[in-house]
Amino acid sequence: MHLTIQRDVFMQAVQDVSKAVASRTTIPILTGLKLEAHADGLTLTGSDTEISIERLIPIEEGGIELIQIQRAGSVVLNARFLGEIVKKLPTNKVTLEVSPNFMTRIESGQAEFHLNGLDPDEYPRLPELASDRRFYLPADLLKTIIRQTSFAVSSQETRPVLTGVNFSAEKGFLTCVATDSHRLALRRARFETDNDLTFQNVVVPGRSLNELAKLLDREELPIEIVLTDQQILFRMKNISFFSRLLDGAYPDTSRLIPEEYRTAVRMNAKEFLQAIDRASLLARADRNNVIKFVAEDTTAVEVSSHSPEVGKVSERVSILSLEGEELKISFNSKFVMDALRALDASEIEIQFTGSMRPFILRPVEQDSVLQLILPVRTS
């Protein structure tokens, strides 16, 4: 393999695929990136067996030549060293040349590195997903869906299926749900498909989605999403992002969401978030960050917190309306702040069905997104 490439283009591609490389692995070759030069350009691949990312650098883009291939071929190079070397090369012109024993020369300006390479034939092959289960989402919508759900996945491996976001589709609508059994995040969105696509129990690891979100900023075209029984593929313009799916049946969360409420409070989301943030300063982390919320009149609610060792705080927060019964409830301040940030709305409605029942936060006049939180029992 012998090629010349622009440093900034090469560096961006190395950073993209390195997101899939595990820092610790029992398979030594997976600490590396596979580079393959061919007639269409240079393909880089990184994988930790759970996530695999393939990135194509085309010969030219927008009429600008990005790469010159003098000799096709392939090699696997250590991802960490390659990334650090490319980042610090002195000029924007980089030459890579691989010898028959996979020793790789990297040259830029007066700097010359020699990196030990590995046999690319030993690198795991990416899955070939032949499936008619495919649909399309705008890149910005997909990123929003991830931001509004993935934070609520479980961090505990005791129930592995809860460490992922459950995707299901019916009648042209995608529903994404995440829960750690203390809170739940749900987002619905319309999608495009070439057929009448219906599926359920497609559970994508939260970590995979968070890494995917980092790659979506530069995408302008809709993302093609392909499903098989064990894998999901997100195909972008020059990037293919593969993730394995989590095994196991995702719990039926629809019955957790109350259809009626006894108390509804409408308020400014930013003011409520800031008040909870202030009250949480005294809420002890080892006691579930407990905040008390009292709704007794139509102009304001009271938010308070009390720590015997530190002190107490209370604040009245103006509301837009109060409908139904008066209410006193306690909840985890972190969960509510996470939910408010995810909703990204100026005005919200909080619906309660009692002081010990889960409550819902949702934007006013919008039913495509909701956050559900379990209250905290206090003596």
N, C-alpha and C positions, 0 to 999 in steps of 0.2 A: 504494500500500500504506500502511495506517495501522493501528497496533495498539498496545496497552498490555500489558506483560508483567512478571512478577516477575523481578527482577534475578538472584537466585541460580539460578533455573531456567534463565534465558537463558544465564548464564555457564557453567553445567555443560554445556549443549548445545553452545555455541561451543567449549569445550575438547574435547569428544568428537569433533566433526567436524574440528577443526583438526589432529588426529593424522594425517589423510590429506593435509594440505597441504604441498607441498614448499617448502623455504626458497628454493631456486633452481630456476627452470624457464624454458624457452624459450617457454612459452605464458603470456603475462601474466595472462589471466583466471583461471588456476589458482592464482594467489596469493590468490584471493578465496574467500569462502564464498557459496553461493547461498542466499538466504532466500526462501521462498515461503509467503505467507499464504493460507489457503483455509478452507473450511467446517469442516474437522476440526481445524484448529490451524495451527501454523507448522512447516514442514519446512526443516531446514538441511542443506546438502550440501557436503562437501569432497572433493577428489580430486586425485591427482597422476598419473592415468591407470593406475597400477599398483594403488593402493588407492583405493577410494571408500567414504565413510561417509555414510549418510543417517540423520538423526535427527528424529523427530517429537516436537514438544511439543504434547500434546493440549489442547483447550480447558479441560478439567478432568480431575482425577485424584483418586480417593478422595474425591469430593465437594467438593474444593477447586478453585476457579477459578484457572487459571494464566495465562490470556491472554484478552484481549478483542480481537476483530477488528472494527475499524471499516470497513476497506476492504481487500478482497483485492488481491493483486498480488505482484510479485517483484522482486528486485534482487540484484546481486553486490557484496559489500563486502570490502575488504582484510582478510584473516583476522587478521593481526598487530595492526593498529590497532584492529579491532573488539574483539578479545580484551582488549587493554590498556585500552581505554575502558570496556568493561562492568565489568571487574574493579574500576575505581576510581570508578564512579558513586556519588554520595552517598546515594541512597535505594534502597529495594527496588522502587520503581515506575519502570519505564522505558517511555518512549513512542518509537516509531519511526514516522516519516512520510516517504514517498518521493515526490518531485516527478516530473513527467513526464520530466525530463532525468536522472533517477536520482540527483540530489542527495538525500542522506538526512539527515534531522534526527533526532538522538538526544538525548532530553531526560530528565533525572532531577533532581528538586529544583530548585536554582537553576543547575545545569550544563546547557549546551546545546552539542552538537557538530554540525557539518555535515561529512559524509563524502562524497567523490565516489564514486558508484556506477557500475557497468557494466551493460550490457544483458544480462539473464539469458538471452535467446534464443541468445546466443553461447556459453553455458556448455555443455560436453559433456553429452550425455544419458547417464544411467546405463543399463547393459545390462538388458534384460528377460529374465530367465532362465526360460524355459519348459522345464521338464525334469521327468521322473518319477524321476530319480535324486536322491532326497532321503532323509535319515535324521536322527535326533534323538539328542543327547547332553546329559546334565545339564551345566549351566554349570560347576560345580566340577570335574567330571571332565575336561571339555575344557581347562580351565585347567591341571589337573595334567598332562595329556598334553603340552601345549605346554611346560610347565616341565621335563618329563623328557626332551624331545627337541630342542627348538629350539637349545639351547646348543651342540649338536654339529654344526650345519651349517657348511659351509665359508665362510670370509670371502674366499676367492679367487675372482675372476670368470673364471679360466681354464677352469673347468668349471661354467658357470652352474647346471646342474641340481643340483649338490651344495650350492648356497646355499639349498635348500629342504628341507622335510620331505615324504617320500613317503608318501601315504595309499593304502592298499589295503583292500579288504573282501571277505570270503568267509564264508559260513555264519553270518552274524550277528555276526561279529567284525571290528573295525577294527584294522588294524596300521599304526602310524606309525613310520617309520625315518628317522634323520638320520645322516649320516656326512661327515667331511671327509677321509676316506681314512686318517686316523691313529687314529680312534676311531669308535665307532658307538653310537647310543642307540636302543633299541627299546621300544615300549609297545603292548600289546594291550588292547582293551576291547570289551565287548559293547555293541551299539547297538540302538536301536529303529528300525524302518522299516515302511512300509505294504506293501512288496513284497519279493520275494527279490532283494536288491540285491547285486551283485558288481561290483567295479571294481578297477583297478590303475593304477599310474603316474599318480596325481594328485599333482603336486608343488607344494606351496604354499610361496611364499617365506618364509624364516625371519623376515624383517622384518615381513611381514604378520601372522604369527602372534603375534609379540611385541606389536604394536600392538593386536591383537584381545584379547590377554590382559588388557590394561589396562581394557577395557570390560566384562569379565565379572563383576567383583566385585559389581555391583549387581543381577545377574540371578538370579532365583529359578526361572523356568520353564525347561524344556529348550530348547536351542538347535536351531533347524531349520537343516540344512546342505543346500544345493542345489548340484548339480554340472552343469556343461556341459563341452564340450571345452576351452574356453579360460578359463573363469571359475569361481570358487567363491563362494557367498553364505552368510554366517552371519547368520541372521535372529533377532533378539532381540525383546523386547517392543516397544520403540519405536525400535530401531536396526537398520539393515541394513548389513552390512559386506561389501563386494565386494572380491575380490582376483583379479588375473589369475593364471593358472597358468604354471609354467615349462615351456618347450619342451624336448624331448629325452627320451630313454629313461633312466630311473633305473637304475643298475647293479643286478644281482641280488646282493643282500647276504646271502641265506639261506645260501649256501655258505661265507660267512666265519665263521659261528657254529659252533664245534665242538660235536659231539654227545656226545663223550666227553672225559674229563679224566684226567690222571695224578696231579695233586695238587689237593686241595681244603682250603681253610683257612676256618674259621668264626671270626668275631670280632665284637666290639662296634664298630659303625660310627663312633660318636662318638669313641671312644678312638683308633681308627685314623686318622680324619681329623685329629684334633689332633696326633698324632705326625708325620704327613706334613707338616702345616702348619709344625711346628717344624723338621723336617729341611730343608724347602724354603727356609728362611731363608738357607742357605749354598749352595743349588743355583743355579748361574749360569743366568740366563735365556737367554743366547746358546748354551747347551749343552743345550737341551731340558729344563731344570729337572730334571736326572736325579737320581732317588732309587734306591738299591739296597735290595732286599728279599730277606731270607734266611729260609727256613723249614726248620729242621733238627731241632726238637724239638716235642713235643706241648703245651707250655705257653706258648710265646712265639715271636714272630718278631722279627727285627732289622730296623730301618729306619735307613738311614745315608745321608749325603751328604758329599761332599768337594770343596772348592774350593782349589786350590793357593795362590791369592792371599789367601784369607780364613781357611780352617781346615777343620775337619771336625766332624761330629756323628754320634752313633749313639744309638739308643734301642731297648730291648726292649719290645715291646707284647704284653700277655697275649692269648691266643687261647682259644677255646672248644674247638676240636678241629683236628687235622691228620690228613688221610687221604691215603694214597698216598706218593709219592716225595718225598725232600728236594729243595729247589729254591733256586736263586739267580737273580734276575731284576732288570733295571733298567727303570724306566719314567719317564714325564714326570709330575712331581708335580701339575702343574696339571690334567692330564687326569683323574687319579685323584680329586683333590679335587672337581672338577666332577661327576664320576660319583657320588661318595658323597653330595654335597648333593642331587643329582637323585633318588637312590633313596629318600631320606627314610625309612630303615628303622633300627630299633634294632640289629638283628643282620644281618650279611651273610655270604654265602659267596663266596669268590673261587676260581674254577676255572681251573687252569693245564694246558696240554698240552705244556709245555716252555719253556725259557728264552728261545727266540726265536720263540715262537708267540703269537698273540693270546690274551689271557686275559679272562675274564668276571667281572663283579661283578653279584650279584643279591641281593635280600632272601631271607632264609631262609624256606623254605616258601611261596614265591610265584613264579609263573612268568610273570606278566603284564608284567613290566618287567625289562630287563637292559641293562647297559653293557658294551661290548667295547672293549678298548684294545690297541694294538700296543705291544710292548716297545721299548726303545731299545737299540741295539747299542753295547756299550762294549768297548774294547780290554782 
